[in-house]
């Protein structure tokens, strides 16, 4: 659990950095924790409708999500421009999902070395 929190914290810290790589495990741990927090916020929003927590959290997490997805695409040696595939209804989302579950390259690629985000400070 500590590694997941470190990954989440490091992704948030580097929200506006679109270079580098993040591997499949770390990317999905980040998304899982983000969606869990968003679900908790939605539950609170349901109990207190005047407090739109999940909408606020979703807006705050937009840049970390985009930057981590671009870094995930870099890990499979694809350009971050492939993120725009989500603009194609249904098929674009499916294609992006397939790309993000692919295994990344083990060696250095044109986007740099693989990093362990759970131990970065």
N, C-alpha and C positions, 0 to 999 in steps of 0.2 A: 504494500500500500504506500509505503514511503517513496518508492521509486516512481509510482504513478503520480503522486503529488509533486515530486521534483520535475517530472516531465511536464506536467500541467503548468507549473510555475515558470519553467524555462520557455515554454511556448508563449506564454503571456508576455514574458520579458522581451522576447524577440518578435513581437507582433508585427512590427514594421520592417522586418528584415526578410527579404524574399530570396536570399542566396543560401546555399547550403542544402543539406539533405536531412531527412528524418525517416527512419525505417518503419516498416509496416507495423510492428508491435507497438512502438512508441506512438505512432499516429493514431492507431485505434484505441489505445489506452487514453490518450488525450480526448478523443471524441466521446468515448464512453463516460468519462468523468464529466465532460461538458454537458452531455445530454442528461446525465443523472442530476446534476445541479439544476439544469433547466426544468426537469420534471418536478423537482422539489419547489422551485420557484412558481411553476404553474399550479401546484397544489395550494401554495400560499395565496396565489392570485384568486383561486377559486373560493377560498375561505374569506378573503378580504378583497372584493372586486375593485375597490378604489386604489389598490396598490398593484400596478401592473409589473410585478417583478420579472416574470418570464420574458416580457417584451423588452424590458430594459437590459436584462442579462443577455438576451439574444442580440441586441444591437451592440453591446459591449464586446461580445465574443465574435462578431463578424470578421474583424481584421485578423485575430489569431487563427480563426478557421481558414480564412483565405491563405494566409502565409504558410500555415502548416500543410495545407493541401498542395500548394506550389512546391514546397520542399519535398513532399511525398512524391510528387511527379518527378522532381529532380532525382530522387533516389532510384527510380526506374529508368533514368536517362531520357526523360521526356521534358519538353519545354513546359513552363508554367502556363503557356498560352492554351494548353489543353483544358484548363479550368473553364474556358469559355464554352466547352462542350455542353455545359449545363443549360445553355441558352436554347438548346434543341429540346423541345418537350419530350419527356419520358425517356427516349433513347439516349439523350445526352447524359441524364442522371445515371442511367444504367451503365453507360460506357465509362463515366468517371468512377463509378463504384468498382467496375472491373479493373480499371487502372490502379486504383488505390489498394486492391487486394493482391496485386502482383508482387512477386518477390523482387526486392531491389537488388542492384548489382553489388557484389561483395567487394569488388575492387574500386579503386578511385575511378570516377568517371568525369565527364567534362564539367560537372557541378561540384566537384570536390571529393573529400574523403567522407566516409561514413562516420557519424558521431554518436556517442551514447548520451542522449539527452537526460537520462536519469541521474547522471553524475555531474553535469555542468553546473557551474555556480552562477 
